[in-house]
Amino acid sequence: TQNFLKTLLTYKRDEISPALMKRIREKYVPDPNFQPDKVETVSQACAGLCKWTLAMDKYDVVAKIVAPKKQALAAAEDQVAKAEAILSAKRAHLRTVQEKLAVLQKQLDENLAKKDELSKQVMDCKTKLTRAETLIGGLGGEKSRWMQAAKDLTHQYDNLIGDILLSSGVIAYLG
């Protein structure tokens, strides 16, 4: 009896053959006398076996319903794991792209600031150039005046020796 109970407790219910289950469903389950409360009036041990047999029948029915769902669940979990791995990789890629974007944005900001500084320098140079052109234009008239003054001074210098001699003679004569 110990071995029999041990066999019932360790019975591999997932490995019940379909032929055996068919025979149980055709011969015992539909029988109105194969009910635990009716069998218990005859034998308590048989009532336990009756409960066990009906439980195995229900388990087999449920297992046939649950097994495809377990497989579908395993497949769905596998797909979720793959999708999460892809998502994780995409998030890592996104972080990398965002870091590169931040670096490029910083470079853009620096280059725009440099461009603004250079534009300001160009405007300053244009202003200075305009002023220099105005000054040179104004000095253009001065150039001709200075050239005339230089010519006049050269002429006076050329005549200076003669003027000195003439002045010396007049001073000596007048005394």
FENRALIN-V82255 format. One record per backbone hydrogen bond with DSSP energy under -0.5 kcal/mol. NH is the residue of the N-H (numbers start at 1). CO is the residue of the C=O. E is the energy in kcal/mol with one decimal. If there is no record, write none. Layout:
nh:NH co:CO e:E
nh:NH co:CO e:E
This chain:
nh:5 co:1 e:-2.6
nh:6 co:2 e:-2.6
nh:7 co:3 e:-2.5
nh:8 co:4 e:-2.2
nh:9 co:5 e:-2.6
nh:10 co:6 e:-2.2
nh:11 co:8 e:-0.7
nh:13 co:11 e:-1.6
nh:15 co:12 e:-1.6
nh:16 co:13 e:-0.9
nh:21 co:17 e:-2.1
nh:22 co:18 e:-2.2
nh:23 co:19 e:-2.2
nh:24 co:20 e:-2.3
nh:25 co:21 e:-2.5
nh:26 co:22 e:-2.1
nh:27 co:23 e:-2.6
nh:28 co:24 e:-1.9
nh:29 co:24 e:-2.2
nh:30 co:25 e:-0.6
nh:31 co:28 e:-0.7
nh:34 co:31 e:-1.6
nh:35 co:33 e:-1.3
nh:38 co:35 e:-0.6
nh:39 co:35 e:-2.9
nh:40 co:36 e:-2.1
nh:41 co:37 e:-0.6
nh:41 co:38 e:-0.6
nh:42 co:39 e:-1.2
nh:43 co:39 e:-2.9
nh:47 co:43 e:-1.6
nh:48 co:44 e:-1.9
nh:49 co:45 e:-1.9
nh:50 co:46 e:-2.5
nh:51 co:47 e:-2.5
nh:52 co:48 e:-2.4
nh:53 co:49 e:-2.6
nh:54 co:50 e:-2.5
nh:55 co:51 e:-2.5
nh:56 co:52 e:-2.4
nh:57 co:53 e:-2.0
nh:58 co:54 e:-2.5
nh:59 co:55 e:-2.8
nh:60 co:56 e:-2.5
nh:61 co:57 e:-2.2
nh:62 co:58 e:-2.8
nh:63 co:59 e:-3.4
nh:64 co:60 e:-2.0
nh:65 co:61 e:-1.2
nh:66 co:62 e:-3.6
nh:67 co:63 e:-3.0
nh:68 co:64 e:-0.6
nh:69 co:65 e:-0.8
nh:70 co:66 e:-3.0
nh:71 co:67 e:-2.5
nh:72 co:68 e:-2.8
nh:73 co:69 e:-2.7
nh:74 co:70 e:-2.9
nh:75 co:71 e:-2.7
nh:76 co:72 e:-2.9
nh:77 co:73 e:-3.1
nh:78 co:74 e:-2.3
nh:79 co:75 e:-2.6
nh:80 co:76 e:-2.8
nh:81 co:77 e:-2.6
nh:82 co:78 e:-2.5
nh:83 co:79 e:-3.0
nh:84 co:80 e:-3.0
nh:85 co:81 e:-2.3
nh:86 co:82 e:-2.6
nh:87 co:83 e:-3.0
nh:88 co:84 e:-2.8
nh:89 co:85 e:-2.4
nh:90 co:86 e:-2.8
nh:91 co:87 e:-2.7
nh:92 co:88 e:-2.3
nh:93 co:89 e:-2.6
nh:94 co:90 e:-2.8
nh:95 co:91 e:-2.6
nh:96 co:92 e:-2.2
nh:97 co:93 e:-2.8
nh:98 co:94 e:-2.9
nh:99 co:95 e:-2.4
nh:100 co:96 e:-2.5
nh:101 co:97 e:-2.8
nh:102 co:98 e:-2.4
nh:103 co:99 e:-2.2
nh:104 co:100 e:-2.8
nh:105 co:101 e:-2.8
nh:106 co:102 e:-2.3
nh:107 co:103 e:-2.5
nh:108 co:104 e:-2.7
nh:109 co:105 e:-2.7
nh:110 co:106 e:-2.6
nh:111 co:107 e:-2.9
nh:112 co:108 e:-2.7
nh:113 co:109 e:-2.3
nh:114 co:110 e:-2.5
nh:115 co:111 e:-2.6
nh:116 co:112 e:-2.5
nh:117 co:113 e:-2.3
nh:118 co:114 e:-2.8
nh:119 co:115 e:-2.8
nh:120 co:116 e:-2.3
nh:121 co:117 e:-2.2
nh:122 co:118 e:-2.6
nh:123 co:119 e:-2.4
nh:124 co:120 e:-2.3
nh:125 co:121 e:-2.7
nh:126 co:122 e:-2.6
nh:127 co:123 e:-2.4
nh:128 co:124 e:-2.7
nh:129 co:125 e:-2.9
nh:130 co:126 e:-2.6
nh:131 co:127 e:-2.4
nh:132 co:128 e:-2.9
nh:133 co:129 e:-2.9
nh:134 co:130 e:-2.3
nh:135 co:131 e:-2.9
nh:136 co:132 e:-3.2
nh:137 co:133 e:-2.7
nh:138 co:134 e:-2.5
nh:139 co:135 e:-2.5
nh:140 co:136 e:-1.2
nh:141 co:137 e:-0.8
nh:142 co:138 e:-0.8
nh:143 co:139 e:-2.1
nh:144 co:140 e:-1.2
nh:145 co:141 e:-1.6
nh:146 co:142 e:-3.2
nh:147 co:143 e:-2.8
nh:148 co:144 e:-2.2
nh:149 co:145 e:-2.5
nh:150 co:146 e:-2.8
nh:151 co:147 e:-2.3
nh:152 co:148 e:-2.8
nh:153 co:149 e:-2.6
nh:154 co:150 e:-2.4
nh:155 co:151 e:-2.4
nh:156 co:152 e:-2.6
nh:157 co:153 e:-2.6
nh:158 co:154 e:-2.6
nh:159 co:155 e:-1.7
nh:160 co:156 e:-0.7
nh:160 co:157 e:-0.7
nh:161 co:157 e:-0.6
nh:163 co:159 e:-2.5
nh:164 co:160 e:-2.5
nh:165 co:161 e:-2.4
nh:166 co:162 e:-2.6
nh:167 co:163 e:-2.7
nh:168 co:164 e:-2.6
nh:169 co:165 e:-2.4
nh:170 co:166 e:-2.1
nh:171 co:167 e:-2.4
nh:172 co:168 e:-2.6
nh:173 co:169 e:-2.4
nh:174 co:170 e:-2.6
nh:175 co:171 e:-1.6
